[in-house]
Amino acid sequence: MNKLETFFSIPLSEIYSDQSFNCRSEITNDSILDLAQSIENFGLQTPICIQQKEHLPQGCKYRIIAGHRRYAACLYLGHETIDAKVVENLNEQQAKILNLSENIDRKNLTPYEEATALASIFPETVPLRKMSKLLNRSLEWCRRRRELLQYPEEIQLGFHKGFLGIRDLVALASLDKSVKDDVARRLMCARMAGKDIPMGTVTTRTLHKTTTEIQKLRSYFLSKKITGLPVKILSWVLGTVDEAEVKRATRTAERDSKRALYDT
């Protein structure tokens, strides 16, 4: 990436903060209060990165490439200027990569934000190896973010809100495709309900079965002409038979077992 950098003190009024370009989610005043306090106490420690751009809102000469939160904090504090490095010779893809890379290095992004940023920079046809080289990230790192976007939107948002993490994504990859979405959804719901389930714990055995799953298993037994104790237990779980009926089925199963043992 052949870029030239020059440092200036730039009026905030000449800088455009394009939230659709930034890989982070929307920046609110509440999200920058701590940063604003730090800047007020110690000054801006790292200049923002900007680029001259045409067709910006009136009065603006530059677009922010990296440093949207720092810009917002200085604006919140009422500063008139901000230290910035002006980067030249960047095309749109390079600018987006720089935006993503700086946010990753600062550990400010959720896995969902990283994944959606990758999708906006690299079409699905771009090989993982090329993506890895341009971002200076491992193949595994790139692969997991691309996998995240294959889940339904509600599960993707679970990764954004912190109810699911990268360790979960790695563990989910070991499951059969037919159950991944369901396991991820139940795990997310369990954590939302306050259950303390460590990241990466996504085996199907650790999660409660749904009513639909229990009904399917009961139907499977019936299709195999099995009508004894297993079906009674499942029916009890579903609430279609009472405990007394399960106990009767248990006594019958016990007698059959003893009779089979005697016959042998």
C-alpha positions in Angstrom: 0.0 0.0 0.0 1.8 3.1 -1.2 0.5 5.9 1.0 1.9 9.4 1.9 1.2 10.8 5.4 1.3 14.5 6.5 0.3 15.8 9.9 -1.9 18.9 10.3 -4.2 20.6 12.8 -7.5 20.6 10.9 -10.7 22.5 11.7 -13.4 20.0 12.7 -15.8 21.9 10.4 -13.8 20.7 7.4 -13.9 17.0 8.3 -16.8 14.7 7.4 -17.5 11.7 9.6 -19.2 9.1 7.3 -20.8 6.5 9.5 -21.6 4.3 6.5 -17.9 4.1 5.8 -16.8 3.3 9.3 -16.8 -0.4 10.3 -17.9 0.4 13.8 -21.6 0.6 14.7 -23.2 4.0 15.3 -21.4 6.3 17.6 -23.5 7.9 20.4 -22.6 10.6 23.0 -22.9 8.0 25.7 -20.3 5.7 24.0 -17.6 8.5 23.9 -18.0 10.0 27.4 -14.9 8.2 28.8 -12.8 9.0 25.7 -13.9 12.7 25.9 -12.9 12.8 29.5 -9.5 11.3 28.7 -8.9 13.8 25.9 -9.9 16.7 28.1 -7.5 15.5 30.8 -4.5 14.4 28.7 -5.1 15.7 25.2 -5.5 13.7 22.0 -2.8 11.0 22.1 -3.2 9.7 18.6 -4.1 11.9 15.6 -7.0 10.8 13.4 -6.5 9.7 9.9 -8.2 11.6 7.1 -8.3 11.7 3.3 -9.1 14.5 0.8 -12.3 13.6 -0.9 -14.6 15.1 -3.5 -18.4 15.3 -3.3 -18.6 15.8 0.5 -21.2 17.8 2.4 -20.7 21.6 2.0 -17.7 23.0 3.7 -16.0 19.6 4.2 -12.7 18.9 2.5 -11.7 15.6 4.2 -13.3 12.3 5.1 -12.2 10.4 8.2 -10.5 7.1 7.4 -9.8 6.1 11.0 -10.6 7.9 14.3 -14.3 8.5 14.2 -14.7 8.2 17.9 -11.8 10.6 18.6 -13.4 13.1 16.2 -16.8 12.7 17.9 -15.2 13.2 21.3 -13.4 16.4 20.3 -16.6 17.6 18.7 -18.5 16.9 21.9 -15.9 18.8 23.9 -16.3 21.9 21.6 -12.8 21.8 20.1 -12.4 23.8 16.9 -9.5 21.8 15.5 -8.1 18.3 15.7 -4.7 16.8 15.0 -4.9 14.6 11.9 -2.7 12.9 9.4 -3.7 13.4 5.8 -3.2 10.1 3.8 -2.9 10.3 0.0 -2.8 7.7 -2.8 -5.4 5.4 -1.2 -8.2 3.8 -3.3 -11.5 3.0 -1.7 -10.6 -0.6 -0.8 -7.3 0.4 0.8 -9.1 3.1 2.8 -11.6 0.5 4.1 -8.8 -1.9 5.0 -7.0 0.9 6.9 -10.2 1.7 8.7 -10.8 -1.9 9.7 -7.2 -2.6 10.6 -6.9 0.3 13.0 -10.2 -0.6 14.8 -9.0 -4.3 15.1 -5.7 -3.2 16.5 -7.5 -1.1 19.1 -9.8 -4.0 19.9 -12.8 -1.9 19.6 -14.9 -4.1 17.2 -17.3 -6.9 17.9 -16.9 -10.1 15.7 -20.1 -9.0 13.9 -18.6 -5.6 13.0 -15.4 -7.3 11.8 -17.4 -9.7 9.7 -19.6 -7.1 8.1 -16.6 -4.9 7.4 -14.8 -7.7 5.6 -18.0 -8.3 3.5 -18.0 -4.7 2.5 -14.4 -4.8 1.4 -14.1 -8.3 -0.1 -16.7 -10.0 -2.3 -17.3 -13.7 -1.5 -15.2 -14.6 -4.6 -12.1 -13.2 -3.0 -9.9 -16.1 -1.7 -9.3 -16.2 2.0 -5.5 -16.3 1.3 -5.6 -13.0 -0.5 -7.8 -11.5 2.2 -5.4 -12.7 4.9 -2.4 -11.2 3.1 -4.0 -7.8 2.6 -5.2 -7.5 6.2 -2.1 -9.2 7.7 -4.4 -11.6 9.6 -4.4 -15.3 9.8 -6.4 -17.5 7.4 -8.3 -18.8 10.5 -9.2 -15.3 11.5 -10.6 -14.5 8.1 -12.4 -17.8 7.8 -14.3 -17.4 11.1 -15.6 -13.9 10.3 -16.8 -15.1 6.9 -18.5 -18.1 8.6 -20.3 -15.7 11.0 -22.3 -14.1 8.2 -23.6 -17.5 7.1 -25.8 -17.6 10.3 -29.3 -16.1 10.4 -29.4 -12.4 11.2 -30.7 -12.8 14.8 -27.7 -15.0 15.5 -25.3 -12.6 13.9 -26.7 -9.9 16.2 -25.9 -12.3 19.1 -22.3 -12.0 18.2 -22.6 -8.2 18.0 -24.3 -8.0 21.5 -21.7 -10.2 23.1 -24.0 -13.2 23.8 -21.9 -15.3 21.4 -18.1 -15.1 20.8 -15.4 -16.3 18.5 -14.8 -19.3 20.7 -18.4 -20.3 20.2 -18.0 -19.8 16.5 -15.0 -22.2 16.5 -16.9 -24.8 18.5 -20.1 -24.5 16.4 -17.9 -25.3 13.3 -17.5 -28.8 14.7 -21.3 -29.5 14.7 -23.4 -30.9 11.9 -24.8 -28.2 9.6 -28.3 -29.3 10.4 -28.1 -28.3 14.1 -25.7 -25.4 14.1 -28.3 -22.6 13.9 -30.5 -24.2 16.6 -27.6 -24.8 19.0 -26.3 -21.2 18.5 -29.8 -19.8 19.0 -30.5 -21.8 22.2 -27.0 -20.9 23.6 -27.6 -17.2 22.9 -31.1 -17.3 24.5 -29.6 -19.1 27.6 -27.0 -16.4 28.1 -29.6 -13.7 27.5 -31.6 -15.3 30.3 -28.6 -14.9 32.6 -27.1 -18.4 32.5 -23.4 -18.6 33.0 -22.3 -20.7 30.1 -18.6 -20.3 29.2 -17.7 -19.2 25.7 -17.0 -22.2 23.5 -19.5 -24.5 25.3 -21.8 -25.3 22.4 -22.2 -29.1 22.4 -25.8 -30.3 22.0 -25.6 -32.2 25.3 -25.2 -29.1 27.4 -28.5 -27.5 26.2 -32.1 -28.3 27.0 -34.1 -29.9 24.2 -36.9 -28.0 22.6 -40.5 -29.3 22.6 -40.3 -29.8 18.9 -37.2 -32.0 19.3 -39.0 -34.1 22.0 -42.1 -34.5 19.8 -39.9 -35.6 16.9 -38.2 -38.3 19.0 -41.6 -39.5 20.3 -42.9 -39.7 16.7 -39.7 -41.7 15.7 -40.3 -44.3 18.4 -44.0 -44.6 17.4 -43.0 -45.1 13.8 -40.8 -48.0 14.9 -43.8 -49.6 16.8 -42.2 -48.7 20.1 -45.0 -47.8 22.5 -43.6 -48.7 25.9 -41.7 -46.9 28.6 -39.6 -44.6 26.3 -42.7 -43.2 24.7 -44.5 -42.8 28.0 -41.5 -40.8 29.4 -41.5 -38.5 26.5 -45.2 -38.1 26.7 -44.9 -37.2 30.4 -42.3 -34.6 29.5 -44.7 -33.1 26.9 -47.5 -33.1 29.5 -49.8 -35.5 27.7 -49.7 -38.3 30.3 -49.5 -38.2 34.1 -46.8 -39.6 36.4 -49.0 -42.6 37.4 -49.1 -43.8 33.8 -45.3 -43.6 33.6 -45.0 -45.6 36.8 -47.4 -48.3 35.4 -45.3 -48.5 32.2 -42.2 -48.7 34.4 -43.6 -51.7 36.3 -44.6 -53.4 33.1 -41.1 -52.9 31.6 -39.6 -54.3 34.9 -41.8 -57.4 34.7 -40.9 -57.9 31.0 -37.2 -57.6 31.8 -37.4 -60.2 34.6 -39.4 -62.6 32.4 -36.8 -62.2 29.6 -34.0 -62.9 32.1 -35.9 -66.0 33.5 -36.5 -67.3 29.9 -32.8 -67.2 29.1 
